[in-house]
């Protein structure tokens, strides 16, 4: 296992999120000192505020509930055991075990379970197990969670529609490029290494599509409970509709690449039917780019292209040779399905 990838992310969190975490932590600390002036430092409030500032407002709400519930259960367990058995080290170990078992019995989420155990540990390790101390720590946590949520909501609430746009744009561009590469491969003899590369490259479309779906889910989550969400929902709906259109095309293109790899013959470049299919593949690439231009961001970035779907032009199929009719038939059937997806014309 390499150490560096385990501690470093592929991308930094936005600097504004770091600033919001710092603001929320300091505000929670200060407000807790005003609410509970006597007592230990408001560590519970600071931790809650820090954890609640999440990449989306919806996740902040979930984390606030998770943190508050976990602290409440953990504090109650630790206080009860501390009052019953004192503050010996073995009591602390027992409290952690009981807290984790209680969370398991209540079917709590992994995050809430961790909060239960950590809270029980901190109550017995940092303070006295008294009812007043327990209540104060719960109040601290509620204050910190509320501050974290309000800060994340009030200061530039995160919107993750941009990554969804970029993921869709990547799928569309690579899909069109794969169609054009397949068209070029039909036009002239292809070496085995290039055929294998063509198939492997086409298969990479599937994880790209999956990543785009995940990006759309993240963007949808970022708009929930977000005051900025209304202006972005229609835009995200269009991104999702375009991906739904392109998703079956990805499957067809992978199938076409597999058929080409399995049924390839050097003689196909000399047959008129495959020259016609190559032209249809280039038209399909045009129509993929045209579909991609439906979204405002993609339309601005996409290369200029005519606005009429090219696959609407008719194709007269020249009968292929007996040796290659299976490949021709497979490619034509997949082209028909691509045509239906991109033009909506069955």
N, C-alpha and C positions, 0 to 999 in steps of 0.2 A: 504494500500500500504506500503510495507516495504521499508525503506529509503536506506539501504545499497546496495541492488541489483540495485537501481536506479542510484547510483553514482559509482559503481564498475563494471568493465567488467569481464567476465569469464576468459579472457586471457589478459596478458599484450601485448602491442605493442612491437615489437622487439626494443632492446635498440638502435640499429643503426638508427631506425627511429626517436627516440627522439633526438639523436645527430644531425641528419640531420636537424631536425626542428630548433634546436638551432643555427646551423651553418648558415642556410638560413636566419633566423631572424637577426642575427648579421651582416651578409654580406649585406643584404638589407638595414639595418639601415646605415651602413657605406657608401655604394655606394650612397644612396640617399643624404647624407650630402655632398658628393662630387659633385653630379649633381645639387643639389639645396642648396647651402651653406647658404643662407639667408632665414630665415623663421622659423616656429615652428618645433619641433621635428618630424621626419618622421614616425609618428604613422601609417599612411596608408600603407607605405611600409612594416613595420614590421608585421602588421596584415596580409597583402596579402601573404607574404612569409611563415608565420606560417600556414596559411590555405591551401596553395597550396601543401605543402609536404604531400602527401597522400599515402595510402598503395600500389598504383600502379602508373606507369608513365601515363597511360591513364587517371586515375582519376585526376592526377595532371594537365594534360592539360585541362580537363573539368572544374576543380575548378578555374584554371587561367582565362579561358574565362568567367566563371560565375562571378568571383570576379571583373574582369576588367569592364565587361558590367554593373554590378550592381553599381559600384562606379561611372562610367561615367554618368549614368542616374540620380543617386541620387545627385551627385554634381551639375549637370546642373539644376535640379529642385530646390535645396536649394539655389543656387546662384541667380536664377531668382527671387525667392520669397524674398530673402534677399535684393536684389537691389530694388525691388518694394515696400516692406513694412518695411524694417529695420530689426533690430535684437531683437525685443521684444519676450517674451516667447511664446505668442500666435502664432507668426510666425513659431517658431520651431515646435509647435504641428501641425500647418497647413501643414508644409513641410513634416512631417512624413506621414500624411494622404494622401496628394497628391501623394507622392512617392509610397506608397503602392497601391493606386488606379491606378496609371500609370502602375505599374508592372502588376497588374491584367489585365488591358486593353490590354497590350502587350503580354499576355499569357506567362509570364516568369515563370521559374521553382521556386519552393519554396525557394531554396538556393539563386537564383538571386534576388528574391523579398526581402528577408531579407537584402541582401547587399544594395539594393536601399534605404530601410528605414534607415539602420544603417549609410550609407554614408551621407544621407541628415541630419541626426541628428548630426553627428560629424562635418560636415562643419559649421553648424550654432552654435553649442555649443563650438567648439574649435577655430574657426577663423573668420575672416571677410569675408562677402559674396561679394567678388570682383572677377572679371574675372581672375586676376593674381593668386589669391589664389586657385581658382577652377582648373585652369590649372596645378598648381604645385601639387595639391593633386592627380589628374589623373596621372600625370607623376610618382609620388611616387608609386602609385598602380601598374602601369605597370612595374616599376623597381622591386618591391617586388615580383610580380607574376612571372616575368622572372627568378629572382634569385631562387625562390622556385622550379620552374620547372627544371632549370639547375642542382641544387644541388641534387634533387631526381633522375635525369637522370644519373648524373656523379658518385655519390657515392653509390655503390652497389645497382643498381636499383632493386626494390623488385620483386621476383619471387615466386608465390604461388602454385607451382606444388606439393610441399611436402604435404600440407594439403589435396589435392585431392587424392594423393596416400593413405594417412592414412584413409581417408573416404571410399575409395573403398575397402581397406583391411578389414575395419570393417564390411562392408556389406557382403563381401565374407565369412569371418569367421563365422559370425552369421548365414548366410544362410545355410552353411554346417552344423553347429551345430543344427539348427532347423530341418533339414532333418534327422539327426541322432537321435534327441529326438523323432521325430515322428516314426521312425523305432523302437526304443525301446518301445514306447507306443503300437505298434501293436503286440509286442512279448509276452506281459504278461498283465494281468488285471490291469486297471488303475483307481485310485480313482477319483471322480468328481473334487476335488480341483486341482489335477494334470492335468486333461483334460482342465480345465479352464486356468490354468497357461500356458499350451502348446499353447492355442489359443491366449492368450494375448501376449505372447512372440513373436509368429509369426507375430502378427500385428505390433509389434515394428519395423519390417523390413521396413515397408513403410516409416516412417519418416527418418530412416537411409539412405534409398535410396534417398529420397528428399534432405537430407543434402549433400550427395555425389554429386548430380547433381549441387547443389549450389556451392560446393567447386570447381567443374570443371569450372563452369562459372566464378568464381572469378579468378581461375588460368588462364583462357583464357584472361580475362581482364588484368591480370598482365603482360602478354606477349606482349600486343599491345604497339607499340612505344618503346619497350624495346630492347636495343642492345643485351641483353642476351637471347632474346626470341627465336631466331632461333634454338639454340641447345636444347631447351626444348619442342618445338612444336610437334615433332614426338613422344616424350615420353608422352605428354599429350593426343595426338590423340589415342594412345594405351590404356591409362587409360579410355578414353571416350568409345572406342569400347568395352572394357571389361564390363563396366557398362551397356552399351546397351544390351549386351548378358545376363547379370545377371538380368536386370530389369524385363523382363517377367517372369523369374523363381521366383522372389520374389512374383509376383502376383499368380503364380500357387501354391506356397508353402502355402501362406495364405489361398487359396481356399481349399487345401488338409487338412489343420488344421481345417478349418471350417467344412468340410465334416466329418472328424473324430469326432469332437465335437458333431455334430448334429446326426450322425448315429451310434454312438458307442454302442457296445454290448459286454458284458464280454466274449461271446462265440467266438469272432473273433480271439483271441489268439490261439485257438485250430484248426483253419482252415488252411490248407496248403497254400491256395492262399495268405493269409495275411502274412505268413512267407516269401513267395516269394516276395511280395511287399516290406516288410521290407528290404530284401536284396537289392532290386532295389533302395530303398531310400538311403541306405548306399553307393551304387555305385554312385548315383547322387551326394551325398556329396563329394565323391572323385573327381568327374568330375568338381564340382564347384571349389574345391581347385586347380585342374589342370588348369582351365580357369583363375583363379586368378594369376597363375604363369606366365602369358604372359607378365606382366609388369616387368621391371628389379627390381624395389624396392620390389615389392610383391614376386617375385621369390626368392629373397635373404631371405625374412622373412618367407615365407610359409614353412610348414613342408614338409619333403620329401614324395613323392608319385610317383607311376608309371606314365609313360608318355602316357599310352594308355587309352583312355576313357573307363570306366568300363561299361557304359550303352550300348556299342555296342554288348555286349554279349546277346544272345537271351533269351527270357523268355517264358516258356510254362505255360499257365494259367490253373490252376485246377479250375473247375467250383465251385463257392462259393455256400453256402446255399441260399435258397430262402429269408431268413431274411436279409442277408447281401450282396446280389448281387449289390445293388445300391451303397453302400460304395466302394466295390471292383471296380466296373466300373468307379466311379468317380476318385478314386486314380490312376487307370491304365491310364485313359485318360490324367490326369495331368502329369503322368510320361512320356507318349508319347510326350507331348508338351515340357517338360523339356529336353527330349532326343534331340528333334529337335533344341532347342535353343543352347544347349551346344555342340552338335556335328556338327550342320549345315546339318544334314542328315534328309531330309523329307521323 
